[in-house]
Amino acid sequence: MKIKLLSIGKTDDKNLQTLIEAYQNRLKHYINFEIDVIPDIKNAKNLSETQQKEKEGELILKKLTATDVLILLDEKGTAFSSVTFSDYLQKKMNAGVKQLVLVIGGPYGFSEAVYKAAQGKISLSKMTFSHQMIRLFVVEQLYRAYTILKNEPYHHE
């Protein structure tokens, strides 16, 4: 299985980017993983929230193939512990998923079209975090999940 993390807008904070890259490099030992950044919408200030979500949604949906399993990172999604998240990934691998696409939406969330295309939603927390920080949290949790699956000593219970 391959995992792709899709996100809107680049990470401006160099410290966060360094940490994201560090976990991304660690993760490559376990699975084919990539981050695909969709540029911020130009002139977003002139758009309503709905228009911005629709434009971002079109760009997200263009990045998908017919066999991708689309999972949204959404505050209303299923909350996992690190262990249950690793089980979730194992089930996806066992089901023969070719590519799991995790998506971090823009500042206003997702369009209706993206919600309809999604096969699931995952919540990382009931709290709100910056989209840049979420990227780090996702990559770290993916790394943690694979170390759990391999019975490596990174995670402690």
C-alpha positions in Angstrom: 0.0 0.0 0.0 1.0 3.6 -0.7 0.0 6.5 1.5 -0.3 10.0 0.2 -0.9 13.0 2.4 -2.7 15.8 0.4 -2.8 19.3 1.9 -3.7 22.8 0.9 -0.9 25.4 1.2 2.7 25.0 2.0 4.4 24.8 5.4 5.9 28.3 6.1 7.5 27.4 9.4 11.0 26.0 8.7 11.1 24.3 12.1 7.9 22.4 11.4 9.1 21.6 7.9 12.3 20.1 9.3 10.4 17.9 11.7 7.9 16.8 9.0 10.8 15.8 6.7 12.5 13.9 9.6 9.4 11.8 10.2 8.8 11.5 6.4 12.3 10.0 6.1 11.7 7.6 9.0 8.4 6.5 7.5 10.0 5.6 4.1 11.6 2.5 5.8 8.1 1.1 6.3 5.9 2.2 3.5 5.8 4.2 0.2 4.7 7.6 1.4 4.5 11.0 -0.2 3.2 14.5 0.7 1.5 16.4 -2.1 0.9 20.1 -1.4 -1.9 21.9 -3.3 -1.0 25.6 -3.6 -3.2 28.1 -1.8 -6.1 29.4 -3.9 -5.1 32.7 -5.5 -7.2 35.7 -4.5 -9.0 33.7 -1.8 -9.8 36.9 0.0 -12.3 37.7 -2.8 -14.1 34.4 -2.4 -16.8 33.3 0.0 -16.0 30.4 2.3 -18.2 28.2 0.1 -16.4 29.3 -3.1 -13.0 28.7 -1.5 -14.0 25.2 -0.4 -15.4 24.4 -3.8 -12.2 25.5 -5.6 -10.0 23.6 -3.1 -12.4 20.6 -3.5 -11.9 20.6 -7.3 -8.1 20.6 -6.9 -8.3 17.8 -4.3 -10.5 15.6 -6.5 -8.3 16.1 -9.5 -5.4 14.5 -7.5 -7.3 11.2 -7.0 -7.4 8.1 -9.1 -10.3 5.7 -9.4 -8.7 3.2 -7.0 -7.7 5.6 -4.3 -9.3 5.4 -0.9 -9.9 8.9 0.3 -9.9 9.6 4.0 -10.5 13.2 5.3 -8.8 14.6 8.4 -11.9 16.1 9.9 -12.8 17.1 13.5 -16.1 15.1 13.1 -14.3 11.9 12.1 -13.4 8.8 14.0 -10.9 9.3 16.8 -8.3 6.6 17.2 -5.7 5.8 19.8 -2.2 5.2 18.3 -2.7 1.4 18.6 -6.2 1.4 17.0 -4.9 3.6 14.2 -2.2 1.1 13.5 -4.9 -1.6 13.4 -6.9 0.6 11.0 -3.9 0.8 8.7 -3.3 -2.9 8.9 -6.9 -3.6 7.8 -6.5 -1.2 4.9 -3.3 -3.1 3.8 -5.1 -6.5 4.3 -8.0 -5.3 2.2 -5.6 -4.7 -0.7 -5.9 -0.9 -0.8 -3.4 0.4 -3.4 -3.3 4.0 -2.3 -4.7 5.5 0.9 -5.1 9.3 0.5 -5.3 11.3 3.7 -6.4 14.9 3.1 -6.0 18.0 5.2 -8.4 20.6 3.9 -8.2 24.3 3.7 -9.1 26.8 6.5 -12.9 26.2 6.1 -12.8 22.5 5.6 -14.1 20.5 2.7 -16.7 21.0 -0.1 -19.7 18.7 -0.3 -18.2 17.0 -3.4 -15.1 16.0 -1.4 -17.3 14.8 1.5 -19.3 12.6 -1.0 -16.1 11.2 -2.5 -14.6 10.3 0.8 -14.6 6.7 2.2 -14.0 7.9 5.8 -13.1 10.6 8.2 -10.4 10.6 10.9 -10.2 13.1 13.8 -6.8 13.8 15.3 -8.4 15.8 18.2 -11.4 17.8 19.1 -9.1 20.7 19.4 -8.3 22.9 16.5 -4.7 23.0 15.2 -3.0 25.0 12.4 -3.0 23.1 9.1 0.8 23.2 9.2 1.0 21.5 12.6 -1.5 18.8 11.5 0.9 17.7 8.8 3.5 17.0 11.4 1.0 15.2 13.7 -0.2 13.0 10.8 3.3 12.0 9.6 4.4 11.3 13.2 1.3 9.1 13.9 1.9 7.2 10.6 5.4 6.5 11.7 4.2 5.5 15.2 1.6 3.2 13.7 4.2 1.4 11.6 6.5 1.0 14.5 3.6 -0.5 16.5 2.9 -2.9 13.7 6.5 -4.0 13.6 6.7 -4.3 17.4 9.5 -1.7 17.6 10.1 0.2 20.8 9.1 3.7 19.7 5.6 3.5 21.2 5.0 2.8 24.9 1.8 1.8 26.6 
